[in-house]
Amino acid sequence: MRKRTVFALISTLFLACVLAACGQESSNGSTDSADSDTEQASVEIGMLKLTSSAPLFIALEKGFFEEEGIDAQVSWFEAAQPIAVATAGGDVDVGATGITASLYNMVAGGEELVIVADKGREQEGYSSTALLVHSDSDIESVEDLKDKKIGITQTGSTFHYMAGRLLEEHGLTSADVEMVPVNSVPGLMETLQSKQVDAVLLNEPNITMVLDEGYGKVITQVGDVIDYQTSGIFFSKAFAGDTDKATKFLKAYAKATQYYYDAVLTKENGEIVPGENYDEVIQIIAEYTDQEPAIIERGLPYMDPYGQLLAEDIQTQIDWYVKEELIGAPVDADKIVNPNLLDQALKELE
């Protein structure tokens, strides 16, 4: 009897140990699996609180980055150039900003970064940037600007480039006008209203605001004259070299550009109509830019539905800046444009 009792106790203890071990193994396995599922790759993004950053806002808000295993951290900037500097220096992994002469000069000076995706462009049929004159001006066409003053933000800016290209497309050159840098978009509006310049370049929603206030009229939309990649998504050299992480980031970004396009850029019979998620996207942009939804609705820039870059335009820009002596040395666009990462991301999304 005593032997049987001892044996029973030993058996019970053995079984308890086995069950405990199994439970621990199961618990450890479950924990490892959870850690694997929740492990996210940290990516630092430098950007501005502009409507053209909408796909990034959407990807953050809708969880597209998390779905691809990306822990997206945002560094907010006040101007475009510091973003390019931070990206080239590796202080941020991803930069989202305008493509200017300053950026090309950085590359010409030995800094390294790559442009991988669209973040806004001038496109025919969409209101983004336009050339305006005062409402009582006798200027009716770009050709009428000879010997006139054109307000731009800064020398070498996207506004400078657009003004120069518009002139050339209409038989003039930068030498035929006086470019007047006024340092800011509000400054452009003020100088137009006070007639200190004859014409200015403005983007939405500022175009609509000027028209509503009645002191300006549109001569032409830039996108109706030239295709122009105004801004882009940049990767630091190190981040671009991490193909797996870079591709995951772009998969999330491509999801967001499609979401943005379907919501606010879809056309029916040649007219833009609100998509299924229109109100949601407007609200997301409003929250991230600290602007009223009604203002956001006036200035929704065109973006490629798949985030694809207008790659051939980069060399066109470089050549123009070199011709205008705004870049110190020529730059080969192939060295700073990499469409392959986005191509791979789109393949994986099919």
C-alpha positions in Angstrom: 0.0 0.0 0.0 2.8 2.3 1.0 4.7 1.5 -2.2 1.6 2.2 -4.3 1.1 5.6 -2.6 4.8 6.6 -3.2 4.5 5.5 -6.8 1.3 7.5 -7.3 2.9 10.6 -5.8 6.0 10.2 -8.1 3.7 9.8 -11.1 1.7 12.8 -10.2 4.8 14.9 -9.8 6.2 13.7 -13.1 3.0 14.5 -14.9 2.8 17.9 -13.3 6.4 18.7 -14.4 5.6 17.5 -17.9 2.5 19.7 -18.1 4.4 22.6 -16.7 7.2 22.2 -19.2 4.7 21.9 -22.0 2.9 25.0 -20.8 6.1 26.9 -20.5 7.1 25.8 -24.0 3.7 26.8 -25.3 3.9 30.1 -23.5 7.4 30.8 -24.9 6.4 29.9 -28.4 3.4 32.2 -28.1 5.5 35.0 -26.9 8.1 34.6 -29.6 5.3 34.5 -32.2 3.8 37.7 -30.8 7.2 39.4 -30.7 7.7 38.4 -34.3 4.3 39.7 -35.3 4.7 43.0 -33.6 8.4 43.7 -34.4 8.5 46.9 -36.5 11.4 48.4 -38.4 11.8 52.1 -37.4 11.9 54.6 -40.2 12.4 58.4 -39.7 10.5 60.6 -42.1 11.3 64.3 -42.6 8.4 66.3 -44.0 6.4 69.5 -44.1 2.8 70.1 -43.0 1.6 70.5 -46.6 -1.3 69.0 -48.5 1.2 67.4 -50.9 2.3 65.2 -48.0 -1.2 63.7 -48.0 -0.2 60.1 -48.9 2.2 60.0 -45.9 -0.6 61.3 -43.6 -2.9 58.7 -45.0 -0.3 55.9 -44.5 0.2 57.0 -40.9 -3.5 57.4 -40.1 -4.7 54.2 -41.8 -2.0 51.9 -40.5 -0.5 51.1 -43.9 3.1 51.4 -42.5 2.3 49.1 -39.6 0.8 46.6 -42.1 4.2 46.4 -43.8 6.2 46.2 -40.6 7.3 49.8 -40.6 7.3 51.9 -37.4 7.1 55.4 -39.0 8.5 58.3 -37.0 8.0 61.8 -38.2 10.3 64.8 -37.9 8.5 68.0 -38.9 10.4 70.7 -40.7 9.7 74.3 -41.5 11.4 74.5 -44.9 12.2 72.3 -47.8 16.0 72.6 -48.0 16.7 71.3 -44.5 14.8 68.1 -45.3 17.1 67.4 -48.3 20.2 68.1 -46.1 18.9 65.8 -43.3 18.2 63.0 -45.8 21.5 63.2 -47.5 23.2 63.3 -44.1 21.3 60.3 -42.8 19.6 62.2 -40.0 16.3 61.0 -41.5 15.8 57.9 -43.6 13.1 59.4 -45.9 12.6 63.0 -47.0 9.5 64.4 -48.6 9.8 67.8 -50.2 10.2 69.9 -53.3 12.8 69.3 -56.0 14.9 72.5 -56.3 18.2 73.8 -57.6 19.5 73.6 -54.1 19.0 69.9 -54.0 20.8 69.4 -57.3 23.7 71.6 -56.1 24.0 69.4 -53.0 24.3 66.3 -55.3 26.8 68.1 -57.5 28.8 68.9 -54.4 29.0 65.2 -53.4 26.0 64.6 -51.2 24.1 61.4 -51.8 20.4 60.7 -51.8 18.0 59.1 -54.3 14.6 60.2 -55.5 12.2 57.2 -55.5 8.6 58.3 -55.8 6.2 61.0 -56.7 4.9 63.5 -54.2 3.2 66.0 -56.4 3.4 67.2 -60.0 2.0 69.6 -62.5 -0.4 67.7 -64.7 -2.7 68.8 -67.5 -6.3 69.1 -66.5 -5.6 69.6 -62.8 -5.3 72.9 -61.0 -2.1 73.1 -59.0 0.1 76.1 -60.0 -0.8 79.0 -62.3 0.5 82.2 -63.7 -1.7 85.2 -62.5 -1.8 88.9 -63.3 -3.7 91.7 -61.6 -7.4 91.6 -62.5 -7.2 95.0 -64.3 -4.0 94.1 -66.2 -3.9 94.3 -70.0 -1.6 91.2 -70.1 -3.6 88.4 -71.8 -0.9 85.8 -72.6 2.6 84.7 -71.5 4.0 86.5 -74.6 2.8 89.8 -73.2 5.2 89.4 -70.2 8.2 90.7 -72.2 10.0 93.4 -70.2 7.6 92.8 -67.2 8.3 91.8 -63.6 7.4 88.3 -62.4 7.2 87.5 -58.7 8.8 84.2 -57.6 9.5 82.9 -54.1 13.3 82.4 -54.4 16.0 82.2 -57.0 16.3 78.5 -57.9 12.9 77.6 -56.5 10.2 75.5 -58.1 8.4 78.8 -58.8 11.5 80.2 -60.6 11.8 77.0 -62.7 8.1 77.1 -63.7 8.3 80.8 -64.7 11.4 80.1 -66.8 9.9 77.1 -68.5 6.6 78.9 -69.2 8.5 81.8 -70.9 10.5 79.4 -73.0 7.4 77.5 -74.1 6.0 80.8 -75.4 9.2 82.0 -77.2 10.7 84.1 -74.5 13.6 83.6 -72.0 14.4 84.6 -68.4 16.4 87.4 -69.9 13.3 88.9 -71.3 11.8 89.6 -67.9 12.8 90.6 -64.4 12.4 87.8 -61.8 11.6 89.3 -58.4 12.2 87.0 -55.4 9.8 87.9 -52.5 10.7 84.9 -50.3 7.2 83.6 -49.5 3.8 82.7 -51.0 2.0 85.3 -48.9 4.6 87.8 -50.3 3.6 86.8 -53.8 0.0 87.5 -53.1 0.8 90.9 -51.5 3.0 92.1 -54.4 0.3 91.1 -56.9 -2.4 92.9 -55.0 -0.3 96.0 -54.6 0.9 95.8 -58.3 4.6 95.8 -57.3 5.0 93.0 -60.0 3.1 92.3 -63.2 2.6 88.6 -62.7 3.2 85.9 -60.1 3.2 82.1 -59.9 0.8 80.8 -57.2 -0.4 77.3 -56.2 -3.7 76.2 -54.8 -5.5 77.0 -52.6 -4.0 80.5 -53.0 -5.1 80.8 -56.6 -8.7 80.4 -55.6 -8.3 82.8 -52.7 -7.0 85.5 -55.0 -9.8 84.9 -57.5 -12.4 85.0 -54.7 -10.9 88.3 -53.5 -11.1 89.7 -57.0 -7.6 91.1 -57.5 -6.2 88.6 -59.8 -6.9 86.5 -63.0 -5.3 83.4 -64.3 -3.3 83.5 -67.6 -2.4 79.8 -67.7 -2.2 76.7 -65.6 1.4 75.4 -65.5 0.3 71.8 -65.9 -1.5 72.7 -69.2 1.9 73.8 -70.7 4.5 71.5 -69.1 4.7 68.2 -67.2 6.7 68.9 -64.1 7.7 66.8 -61.1 7.6 69.4 -58.4 8.3 67.3 -55.4 9.4 63.8 -54.5 10.1 61.1 -51.9 13.8 60.9 -51.2 15.8 58.1 -49.5 19.1 58.4 -47.8 21.9 56.3 -49.4 21.8 53.8 -46.4 18.0 53.4 -46.4 17.9 52.9 -50.2 20.6 50.2 -49.7 18.3 48.3 -47.3 16.2 46.9 -50.1 13.8 44.9 -47.9 12.9 47.8 -45.6 12.8 50.4 -48.5 10.4 48.2 -50.5 8.1 47.7 -47.5 8.0 51.5 -47.0 7.1 52.0 -50.6 4.4 49.3 -50.5 2.7 51.3 -47.8 3.3 54.6 -49.7 1.8 53.1 -52.9 -1.3 52.0 -51.0 -1.7 55.5 -49.7 -1.2 57.2 -53.1 -3.9 55.0 -54.5 -6.2 55.8 -51.6 -5.6 59.5 -52.1 -6.1 59.3 -55.9 -9.4 57.4 -55.6 -10.7 59.7 -53.0 -9.9 63.2 -54.5 -8.6 62.9 -58.0 -11.0 60.6 -59.8 -12.7 62.1 -62.9 -16.0 61.5 -64.6 -16.7 63.1 -67.9 -13.6 65.2 -67.5 -14.5 66.6 -64.1 -13.1 65.6 -60.7 -15.8 64.0 -58.6 -15.5 63.1 -54.9 -14.6 59.4 -54.3 -15.9 57.0 -51.7 -13.4 58.2 -49.0 -13.3 61.9 -50.0 -14.5 63.3 -46.7 -12.2 61.0 -44.7 -9.1 62.1 -46.7 -10.0 65.8 -46.5 -10.3 65.4 -42.7 -7.0 63.6 -42.4 -5.2 66.3 -44.4 -6.9 69.0 -42.3 -5.8 67.5 -39.0 -2.2 67.0 -40.1 -1.8 70.5 -41.7 -3.8 72.4 -39.0 -6.1 73.9 -41.7 -9.8 74.0 -42.2 -11.3 71.3 -44.5 -12.8 74.0 -46.8 -9.3 75.3 -47.4 -7.9 71.8 -48.1 -10.6 71.2 -50.7 -9.3 74.1 -52.7 -5.8 72.8 -53.1 -5.5 69.1 -53.8 -2.4 68.5 -55.8 -2.2 65.9 -58.6 -0.2 62.7 -57.7 0.3 59.5 -59.6 -2.1 56.9 -58.4 0.8 54.4 -57.9 3.3 57.0 -56.6 5.4 56.6 -59.8 7.9 59.4 -60.5 8.0 61.4 -63.7 11.6 60.2 -64.0 12.5 61.7 -67.3 11.6 65.2 -66.1 14.5 65.2 -63.6 17.1 65.5 -66.3 15.0 68.2 -68.0 15.1 70.2 -64.7 18.8 69.7 -64.2 19.6 70.8 -67.8 17.5 73.9 -67.4 19.2 74.9 -64.1 22.6 74.3 -65.6 21.7 76.5 -68.5 20.5 79.2 -66.2 23.8 78.9 -64.2 21.8 77.9 -61.0 23.7 74.6 -60.6 27.4 74.7 -60.2 28.1 71.5 -62.2 26.0 69.1 -64.4 24.4 66.1 -62.7 23.5 62.8 -64.2 19.8 62.1 -63.3 20.4 58.4 -63.3 22.6 58.8 -60.3 19.9 60.3 -58.2 16.7 58.6 -59.5 15.9 55.0 -58.6 12.5 53.8 -59.8 13.4 50.1 -59.2 12.4 50.1 -55.5 8.9 51.3 -56.2 8.6 48.9 -59.2 9.4 46.0 -56.9 6.9 47.3 -54.3 4.2 47.5 -56.9 4.9 44.0 -58.1 4.6 42.7 -54.5 1.2 44.5 -54.2 -0.2 42.8 -57.3 
